[in-house]
Amino acid sequence: MKIIVLIKQVPETSNVKMDQATGTMIREGVESIINPLDLYAIEIGIQLKEKHGGTLTAVTMGPPKSEKALREAVAMGCDDGIMLSDKAFAGSDTWATSYVLAEAIKQKIPGYDLILCGERATDGDTGQVGPGVATFLDLPVATYVSKIYDIQEKQAKVNRLVEGGYEVLAVPFPALLTVVKEISFPRLPTLRGKRKARTMQVPSLGTAEIALDKAKLGLKGSPTRVVKIFTPKVTRECRKYVIKDNEDIEKAADALIEYLAEKQVI
Ligand SMILES: Cc1cc2nc3c(=O)[nH]c(=O)nc-3n(C[C@H](O)[C@H](O)[C@H](O)COP(=O)(O)OP(=O)(O)OC[C@H]3O[C@@H](n4cnc5c(N)ncnc54)[C@H](O)[C@@H]3O)c2cc1C
């Protein structure tokens, strides 16, 4: 099987800060890690490769420092890593990010069976990039996958988490799957993997290497805009009733019903 895993480098969650003026995330000077939910996609990719043979390539789009995420993925067990980095990509929204990832895969890593993604990134948190890439590549997509099994040459069965249970889908290859935590337990990097990761070459591809429509890149090419960022105000306004006897209970119950009716809850 030829498998691609898409990984994103994110700031450690507690450090997420936003630039109020531009509406974008401030990433400079912040400790970065592989999106924790992508570790599950890497792990299941390694397990599939161990069981069925083939290759596992990690791909990330980000600033030059995201190379570190690719080395970490190789230390865990990916065969190689490809970085997509170019000033022209800066400010891309999920649509522009998906476009670049899809074009890079189409032009540079053809003949794949499976593309694996995390369920969502812990910073942007939209869960849109996986389905976005699948749409650009015209691939079947299954989101929230918790199990991959019955793998044959041209298809696999997957369990997809839904409210109150899971759906069973037969997915024809090539396909894109976004996976949830339940699918695997990420392994630690091995010593051999770390050695390989330290010395490997990480190709960095940009607009010079991938044929891209420049009008679809970066902030200018992004159809969405962050118009305003604010912390929602949580008010604790309430009506308080002190209950000393049965009569108070009745009064409090009547008041509660009246309040819920007033708010059109009942
Ligand atoms: C108007 C606008 C401007 C923006 N400007 C910037 C900016 O200047 N700088 C900036 O860093 N971000 C910027 N962003 C955020 C950026 O678009 C998102 O971080 C990115 O598209 C991924 O979206 P997400 O974090 O919601 O990922 P999700 O869709 O939640 O991620 C789901 C999965 O997709 C894969 N994935 C996601 N992103 C990548 C990636 N980059 N490479 C490989 N795989 C990936 C991973 O497997 C991940 O688990 C901007 C967003 C908007 C809307």
PDBQT file of the ligand as one rigid body, heavy atoms in Angstrom, charges set to zero:
ROOT
HETATM    1  C1  LIG A 301      -8.381  33.926   6.548  1.00  0.00    +0.000 C 
HETATM    2  C2  LIG A 301      -7.441  32.950   7.166  1.00  0.00    +0.000 A 
HETATM    3  C3  LIG A 301      -6.095  33.260   7.234  1.00  0.00    +0.000 A 
HETATM    4  C4  LIG A 301      -5.205  32.366   7.799  1.00  0.00    +0.000 A 
HETATM    5  N1  LIG A 301      -3.907  32.710   7.875  1.00  0.00    +0.000 NA
HETATM    6  C5  LIG A 301      -3.013  31.876   8.419  1.00  0.00    +0.000 A 
HETATM    7  C6  LIG A 301      -1.647  32.219   8.528  1.00  0.00    +0.000 A 
HETATM    8  O1  LIG A 301      -1.230  33.298   8.155  1.00  0.00    +0.000 OA
HETATM    9  N2  LIG A 301      -0.785  31.320   9.073  1.00  0.00    +0.000 N 
HETATM   10  C7  LIG A 301      -1.232  30.126   9.507  1.00  0.00    +0.000 A 
HETATM   11  O2  LIG A 301      -0.414  29.331   9.964  1.00  0.00    +0.000 OA
HETATM   12  N3  LIG A 301      -2.528  29.758   9.446  1.00  0.00    +0.000 NA
HETATM   13  C8  LIG A 301      -3.429  30.627   8.918  1.00  0.00    +0.000 A 
HETATM   14  N4  LIG A 301      -4.746  30.279   8.864  1.00  0.00    +0.000 N 
HETATM   15  C9  LIG A 301      -5.148  29.002   9.404  1.00  0.00    +0.000 C 
HETATM   16  C10 LIG A 301      -4.954  27.936   8.363  1.00  0.00    +0.000 C 
HETATM   17  O3  LIG A 301      -5.746  28.134   7.258  1.00  0.00    +0.000 OA
HETATM   18  C11 LIG A 301      -5.336  26.625   9.013  1.00  0.00    +0.000 C 
HETATM   19  O4  LIG A 301      -4.491  26.448  10.105  1.00  0.00    +0.000 OA
HETATM   20  C12 LIG A 301      -5.142  25.472   8.070  1.00  0.00    +0.000 C 
HETATM   21  O5  LIG A 301      -5.887  25.628   6.887  1.00  0.00    +0.000 OA
HETATM   22  C13 LIG A 301      -5.574  24.184   8.701  1.00  0.00    +0.000 C 
HETATM   23  O6  LIG A 301      -6.869  24.316   9.176  1.00  0.00    +0.000 OA
HETATM   24  P1  LIG A 301      -7.221  23.721  10.578  1.00  0.00    +0.000 P 
HETATM   25  O7  LIG A 301      -6.174  24.154  11.534  1.00  0.00    +0.000 OA
HETATM   26  O8  LIG A 301      -8.628  24.037  10.898  1.00  0.00    +0.000 OA
HETATM   27  O9  LIG A 301      -7.008  22.160  10.319  1.00  0.00    +0.000 OA
HETATM   28  P2  LIG A 301      -8.087  21.002  10.329  1.00  0.00    +0.000 P 
HETATM   29  O10 LIG A 301      -8.901  21.067   9.092  1.00  0.00    +0.000 OA
HETATM   30  O11 LIG A 301      -8.807  20.980  11.648  1.00  0.00    +0.000 OA
HETATM   31  O12 LIG A 301      -7.079  19.778  10.225  1.00  0.00    +0.000 OA
HETATM   32  C14 LIG A 301      -7.547  18.473   9.950  1.00  0.00    +0.000 C 
HETATM   33  C15 LIG A 301      -6.390  17.617   9.489  1.00  0.00    +0.000 C 
HETATM   34  O13 LIG A 301      -5.924  18.070   8.218  1.00  0.00    +0.000 OA
HETATM   35  C16 LIG A 301      -4.511  17.924   8.144  1.00  0.00    +0.000 C 
HETATM   36  N5  LIG A 301      -3.901  19.246   8.007  1.00  0.00    +0.000 N 
HETATM   37  C17 LIG A 301      -4.397  20.445   8.386  1.00  0.00    +0.000 A 
HETATM   38  N6  LIG A 301      -3.546  21.437   8.070  1.00  0.00    +0.000 NA
HETATM   39  C18 LIG A 301      -2.481  20.863   7.495  1.00  0.00    +0.000 A 
HETATM   40  C19 LIG A 301      -1.259  21.342   6.968  1.00  0.00    +0.000 A 
HETATM   41  N7  LIG A 301      -0.946  22.649   6.999  1.00  0.00    +0.000 N 
HETATM   42  N8  LIG A 301      -0.374  20.458   6.437  1.00  0.00    +0.000 NA
HETATM   43  C20 LIG A 301      -0.668  19.128   6.410  1.00  0.00    +0.000 A 
HETATM   44  N9  LIG A 301      -1.807  18.610   6.900  1.00  0.00    +0.000 NA
HETATM   45  C21 LIG A 301      -2.699  19.456   7.440  1.00  0.00    +0.000 A 
HETATM   46  C22 LIG A 301      -4.074  17.224   9.427  1.00  0.00    +0.000 C 
HETATM   47  O14 LIG A 301      -4.122  15.841   9.219  1.00  0.00    +0.000 OA
HETATM   48  C23 LIG A 301      -5.174  17.641  10.399  1.00  0.00    +0.000 C 
HETATM   49  O15 LIG A 301      -5.330  16.760  11.475  1.00  0.00    +0.000 OA
HETATM   50  C24 LIG A 301      -5.671  31.138   8.314  1.00  0.00    +0.000 A 
HETATM   51  C25 LIG A 301      -7.023  30.834   8.258  1.00  0.00    +0.000 A 
HETATM   52  C26 LIG A 301      -7.902  31.738   7.704  1.00  0.00    +0.000 A 
HETATM   53  C27 LIG A 301      -9.366  31.379   7.686  1.00  0.00    +0.000 C 
ENDROOT
TORSDOF 0
